[in-house]
């Protein structure tokens, strides 16, 4: 079994026990993330120094004009996929076992939480994951929470403090708990 196979299993929604030997393969990513995040979050860095640290965290080149403001929190760095011109403000938490995809031009406010994992109600050691996808030019307001399996549509806005429990269609503003459409854009 390869580490990438574990992530494919998680991304597909297959329940996986955290004590399964296959899951242990992914733990190296978690250890690496903790090591690199300690540097990012606990030392001062000029803005031009941050991209190389985030490349180390994510395991791939940082995209053009993409910025993540520390502090930043993530469990599996290799499972966050970022587009170009993405801005993530401080105190963002990404639980990425099931993969988070953030497309070009997305803006994420401070203290946003993006979740891909949940635990089985009958066995709390079992993870059940679903991918989160934030489409092009979406804007996620401060302290919003995006739950597992959610897609935020292109050009949509998630109001600050919203809890998104269902997919968000393109070109709308959603808010509340649970989030609902408040306004349609471009009409």
C-alpha positions as CSV (number, residue, x, y, z in Angstrom):
1,X,0.0,0.0,0.0
2,X,1.3,3.5,-0.9
3,X,0.5,6.7,1.0
4,X,-1.4,8.1,-2.0
5,X,-3.6,5.0,-2.0
6,X,-4.7,5.9,1.6
7,X,-5.6,9.4,0.5
8,X,-7.6,8.0,-2.5
9,X,-9.5,5.8,-0.1
10,X,-10.2,8.7,2.3
11,X,-11.2,11.0,-0.6
12,X,-13.6,8.4,-2.0
13,X,-15.5,8.4,1.4
14,X,-14.4,4.9,2.4
15,X,-14.5,4.6,6.2
16,X,-11.0,4.1,7.5
17,X,-10.0,3.3,11.1
18,X,-7.3,5.7,12.4
19,X,-5.5,2.6,13.8
20,X,-5.5,0.8,10.5
21,X,-1.8,0.2,9.5
22,X,-2.6,1.8,6.1
23,X,-3.6,5.0,7.8
24,X,-0.3,5.1,9.6
25,X,1.3,5.8,6.2
26,X,-0.3,9.2,6.1
27,X,0.9,10.1,9.5
28,X,4.3,11.1,8.1
29,X,2.5,14.0,6.4
30,X,1.0,15.0,9.7
31,X,4.4,15.0,11.4
32,X,5.9,17.1,8.5
33,X,3.0,19.5,8.7
34,X,3.5,20.0,12.5
35,X,7.3,20.6,11.9
36,X,6.8,23.2,9.1
37,X,3.9,24.9,10.8
38,X,5.9,25.4,13.9
39,X,8.4,27.4,11.8
40,X,5.7,29.3,10.0
41,X,3.5,30.1,13.0
42,X,6.2,30.7,15.7
43,X,8.9,32.7,13.9
44,X,8.8,36.0,12.1
45,X,9.1,35.8,8.3
46,X,9.1,38.5,5.6
47,X,6.2,38.0,3.2
48,X,8.7,36.9,0.4
49,X,10.0,34.1,2.7
50,X,6.6,32.5,3.2
51,X,6.1,30.9,-0.2
52,X,9.1,28.5,0.2
53,X,7.9,27.4,3.6
54,X,4.4,26.8,2.3
55,X,5.9,24.8,-0.6
56,X,7.6,22.6,1.9
57,X,4.3,22.2,3.8
58,X,2.2,21.4,0.7
59,X,4.9,19.4,-1.1
60,X,4.4,21.3,-4.4
61,X,5.2,24.7,-5.9
62,X,3.3,27.6,-4.5
63,X,1.0,29.1,-7.2
64,X,1.4,32.6,-8.7
65,X,0.3,35.4,-6.5
66,X,-1.1,33.1,-3.8
67,X,-0.8,34.2,-0.2
68,X,-1.4,32.5,3.1
69,X,-1.1,34.7,6.2
70,X,0.1,33.0,9.3
71,X,-0.8,31.6,11.7
72,X,-2.2,28.7,9.6
73,X,-3.3,25.2,10.7
74,X,-3.5,22.0,8.6
75,X,-3.2,18.3,9.3
76,X,-2.2,16.8,6.0
77,X,-0.3,19.4,3.9
78,X,-0.1,17.3,0.8
79,X,-3.9,17.2,0.5
80,X,-4.5,21.0,0.1
81,X,-4.6,21.9,-3.6
82,X,-4.3,25.7,-4.3
83,X,-4.9,27.6,-7.5
84,X,-3.5,30.9,-8.6
85,X,-4.2,34.3,-6.9
86,X,-5.7,32.6,-3.7
87,X,-5.6,34.7,-0.5
88,X,-6.1,32.9,2.8
89,X,-6.2,35.2,5.8
90,X,-4.8,34.4,9.3
91,X,-6.0,31.6,11.6
92,X,-7.5,29.4,8.8
93,X,-7.9,25.8,9.9
94,X,-7.9,23.1,7.2
95,X,-8.7,19.5,8.1
96,X,-7.6,17.9,4.8
97,X,-7.7,14.1,5.1
98,X,-10.3,14.0,2.3
99,X,-8.6,16.7,0.2
100,X,-9.4,20.4,-0.1
101,X,-9.3,22.0,-3.5
102,X,-9.2,25.8,-3.7
103,X,-9.4,27.2,-7.2
104,X,-8.0,30.4,-8.8
105,X,-9.0,33.8,-7.3
106,X,-10.5,32.5,-4.1
107,X,-10.4,34.8,-1.0
108,X,-10.7,33.3,2.5
109,X,-11.3,35.5,5.5
110,X,-9.7,35.1,9.0
111,X,-10.6,32.2,11.2
112,X,-12.3,30.2,8.5
113,X,-12.6,26.4,9.1
114,X,-12.6,23.9,6.2
115,X,-13.4,20.3,7.2
116,X,-13.2,17.1,5.1
117,X,-13.4,14.5,7.9
118,X,-16.0,13.3,10.3
119,X,-16.1,10.3,12.6
120,X,-18.5,7.4,12.4
121,X,-21.1,7.6,15.1
122,X,-20.8,4.0,16.1
123,X,-17.0,3.8,16.1
124,X,-15.3,7.1,16.8
125,X,-11.9,5.7,15.6
126,X,-13.3,5.5,12.1
127,X,-12.9,8.5,9.8
128,X,-15.3,9.2,7.0
129,X,-14.1,11.9,4.6
130,X,-15.5,13.9,1.7
131,X,-13.6,16.4,-0.5
132,X,-14.3,20.2,-0.1
133,X,-14.0,22.2,-3.3
134,X,-14.1,26.0,-3.5
135,X,-14.6,27.1,-7.1
136,X,-13.1,30.1,-8.9
137,X,-13.5,33.6,-7.4
138,X,-15.5,32.5,-4.4
139,X,-15.2,34.5,-1.2
140,X,-15.4,32.9,2.2
141,X,-16.2,35.4,5.0
142,X,-14.5,35.5,8.5
143,X,-15.3,32.6,10.8
144,X,-17.3,30.7,8.3
145,X,-17.3,26.9,8.6
146,X,-17.4,24.6,5.5
147,X,-18.4,21.0,6.3
148,X,-17.2,17.8,4.6
149,X,-18.2,17.2,1.0
150,X,-19.3,20.8,0.3
151,X,-18.7,22.6,-3.0
152,X,-18.8,26.4,-3.0
153,X,-19.9,27.5,-6.5
154,X,-18.0,29.9,-8.7
155,X,-18.2,33.6,-7.8
156,X,-20.3,32.9,-4.6
157,X,-19.9,34.6,-1.3
158,X,-20.2,32.8,2.1
159,X,-21.1,35.4,4.7
160,X,-19.0,35.7,7.9
161,X,-20.0,33.2,10.5
162,X,-22.0,31.0,8.2
163,X,-22.0,27.2,8.6
164,X,-22.3,25.6,5.2
165,X,-24.0,22.2,5.3
166,X,-25.1,21.9,1.7
167,X,-23.4,22.7,-1.7
168,X,-23.6,26.4,-2.7
169,X,-24.6,27.1,-6.2
170,X,-22.6,29.6,-8.4
171,X,-23.2,33.4,-8.1
172,X,-25.0,33.6,-4.8
173,X,-24.5,35.0,-1.3
174,X,-25.2,32.5,1.5
175,X,-25.3,33.1,5.2
176,X,-26.6,31.8,8.5
177,X,-26.5,28.5,10.4
178,X,-27.3,26.4,8.4
179,X,-26.3,28.7,5.5
180,X,-29.1,29.5,3.0
181,X,-29.2,31.7,-0.1
182,X,-29.6,35.4,0.9
183,X,-29.1,37.0,-2.5
184,X,-28.4,36.1,-6.2
185,X,-25.6,37.9,-7.9
186,X,-25.5,39.2,-11.4
187,X,-29.3,39.2,-11.9
